[in-house]
Amino acid sequence: DLMSDDQTIFPKEFQEKYLVSRGIGTGVCGEVKLAFERATCKKVAVKIINKKNFPSVGTATRNAEREIEILRRIDHPCLIKTEDFYQTEDTYYIVLELMEGGELFNRVKAGHGLDEAVAKLYFYQMLMAVEYLHRNGIIHRDLKPENILLASQAKTCLIKVTDFNQSKILEGETLSRTLCGTPSYLAPEVFTRAATTGYGPSVDAWSLGVLLFVCLGGYAPFYEHPSRPSVQEQIIQGEFTMVPSKWKGISDQAKDMVRKLLVVDPSLRLSITSALQHPWLQDPAMLAQANKLMYPPQDSDTEPSHNKRPREDEEGDNG
Ligand SMILES: NC(=O)c1ccc2nc(-c3ccc(Oc4cccc(O)c4)cc3)[nH]c2c1
């Protein structure tokens, strides 16, 4: 039970503020536990990143520091929020808001896709989150159902993208710093694409295509199968099948969105911005619902005008 749980492994000030409970998820970099803020009994998620459990400690620490830097910088309704942060010489403790609906992974159980309308509402929020990241020079690079969290058990709910352990901050500053000197001695490749090859933001568009395929079809577009080429080969060829029995009830526009994202050539792939303009998402009812979830009216927005008449029983200096 909770009380006998060994709390000694956490830093003292962390332990004074939080009571840690069970594991609720495992990221590639560590584990995520449920915890309770002692003062308020509020539930939180604690992501524990152990610097030691990586062969090359350097990478782990750099990734963790980059993840923490990103978590500190981001602020969007569909991106996980950091509530607190602690570290010891070999472990980071990142306190995050608890998403009561758990991971999308558990919603798209094998064999059953989501209703198209629900998939559209979730996908739109993912696009908004990733567009925000790209606008802030961040590529997620690890978008998958385990890293999409749901705010509640309800079907129409807010979703949040999480896990920036594999993310990349576009080194625009290094290139721009290079370019601010006198260019006359710089080699040609510094200016050409060669300097910026590697991934671009378009890798996230591909992953979102896979995510949408899974949400609609209930199965993965590229998967291990004895009689099929390797998953890597299927991906490189961009070879996937929309099995009729699984996709018969899905609209042509939804399929079109998937097909335009799962394009092998990144320069021909639909960008996040263009995906947001796709006909499938020009759906006023869905957009209204998404905006209500992302920007819920606060009390101050809904409070009637300040000169409201005080209620009979309300004390108030009636002037
Ligand atoms: N990889 C990450 O960076 C990361 C970051 C934050 C995360 N929060 C969960 C998570 C949250 C809730 C879950 O169900 C629960 C658990 C307890 C109560 C509840 O209502 C729902 C399952 C997983 N998984 C996370 C992963």
The ligand as an SDF file (V2000), in Angstrom:
LIG
                    3D

 26 29  0  0  0  0  0  0  0  0999 V2000
    6.5780    9.6200  -21.7570 N   0  0  0  0  0  0  0  0  0  0  0  0
    6.2270   10.7350  -21.1280 C   0  0  0  0  0  0  0  0  0  0  0  0
    6.9170   11.7610  -21.1760 O   0  0  0  0  0  0  0  0  0  0  0  0
    4.9500   10.7510  -20.3530 C   0  0  0  0  0  0  0  0  0  0  0  0
    4.6140   11.9000  -19.6180 C   0  0  0  0  0  0  0  0  0  0  0  0
    3.4420   11.9150  -18.8670 C   0  0  0  0  0  0  0  0  0  0  0  0
    2.6090   10.7900  -18.8630 C   0  0  0  0  0  0  0  0  0  0  0  0
    1.4370   10.5350  -18.2290 N   0  0  0  0  0  0  0  0  0  0  0  0
    1.0950    9.2870  -18.5830 C   0  0  0  0  0  0  0  0  0  0  0  0
   -0.1160    8.6200  -18.0970 C   0  0  0  0  0  0  0  0  0  0  0  0
   -1.0710    9.3570  -17.4030 C   0  0  0  0  0  0  0  0  0  0  0  0
   -2.2240    8.7220  -16.9260 C   0  0  0  0  0  0  0  0  0  0  0  0
   -2.4040    7.3630  -17.1660 C   0  0  0  0  0  0  0  0  0  0  0  0
   -3.5510    6.7110  -16.7080 O   0  0  0  0  0  0  0  0  0  0  0  0
   -3.9840    7.0510  -15.4460 C   0  0  0  0  0  0  0  0  0  0  0  0
   -3.2020    6.7550  -14.3470 C   0  0  0  0  0  0  0  0  0  0  0  0
   -3.6870    7.1100  -13.0750 C   0  0  0  0  0  0  0  0  0  0  0  0
   -4.9100    7.7430  -12.9180 C   0  0  0  0  0  0  0  0  0  0  0  0
   -5.6650    8.0310  -14.0580 C   0  0  0  0  0  0  0  0  0  0  0  0
   -6.8440    8.6410  -13.9350 O   0  0  0  0  0  0  0  0  0  0  0  0
   -5.2000    7.6930  -15.3360 C   0  0  0  0  0  0  0  0  0  0  0  0
   -1.4600    6.6420  -17.8810 C   0  0  0  0  0  0  0  0  0  0  0  0
   -0.3080    7.2670  -18.3440 C   0  0  0  0  0  0  0  0  0  0  0  0
    1.9830    8.7280  -19.4340 N   0  0  0  0  0  0  0  0  0  0  0  0
    2.9500    9.6570  -19.6150 C   0  0  0  0  0  0  0  0  0  0  0  0
    4.1150    9.6300  -20.3690 C   0  0  0  0  0  0  0  0  0  0  0  0
  1  2  1  0
  2  3  2  0
  2  4  1  0
  4  5  1  0
  4 26  2  0
  5  6  2  0
  6  7  1  0
  7  8  1  0
  7 25  2  0
  8  9  2  0
  9 10  1  0
  9 24  1  0
 10 11  1  0
 10 23  2  0
 11 12  2  0
 12 13  1  0
 13 14  1  0
 13 22  2  0
 14 15  1  0
 15 16  1  0
 15 21  2  0
 16 17  2  0
 17 18  1  0
 18 19  2  0
 19 20  1  0
 19 21  1  0
 22 23  1  0
 24 25  1  0
 25 26  1  0
M  END
$$$$
